[in-house]
């Protein structure tokens, strides 16, 4: 539901209160989009054809879907054409009902240089985005897409705010994703390297999340969002963190 041909269509998703919104396109962009939609083959249209109107397309349901489609097949130069207009407007796009999906696609299909630019827009904004309906989805995609060391730097922003995020209807999904992604990366790194204890060391970078959860385990066990975070810990954390969690729950 909500996807066609691998493209994300936010319309009708539960919780998307702003999904039915009027188009923000100007007349030139609207005419371009109509031409694209009426074309017998959309493959002849590229990002270059909508240069200067990319943000208007991002903020429109059908325009967003066109850009998503192009990003899946575009070469690096065409992706950079999207980035050139998206990066200056990241603050608006990240929490827009349609624009956030373009940002997610850039994280998914961008090269290392592009991801570094996208990461720059997240810096000092991790908490505020995590608490937003659409921003939290961008953060989750970033967590799935960025390298371990980059994530370690970004996750520092959650220190002192773990419980606030866990108890938030949007932020709890980000905390779940932090636990899942960092734990999996830690286990995979040890398996690949054969270095004993590496997974414990790497997973230690989310120990501050584990500690805050365990210090409040009685409350979080009965919390509609907190219980989900505890479930992710029991599913994904490395063994010493799982053991500590079980011991605390059983007290």
ABEGO torsion letter per residue (X at the ends): XGBBGGBBBABGBBGBAAABBBBABBAAAAAAAAAAAABABAAABBAAAABGAAAAAAABAAAAAAAAAAAAABBAAAAAAAAAAAAAAAAAAAABAAAAAAAAAAAAABBAAAAAAAAAAABGAAAAAAABAAAAAAAAAAAAABBAAAAAAAAAAABGAAAAAAABAAAAAAAAAAAAAAAAAAAAAAAAAGBBGAAAAAAAAAAAAAAAAAAAAAAAAABAAAAAAAAAAAAABBAAAAAAAAAAAAX
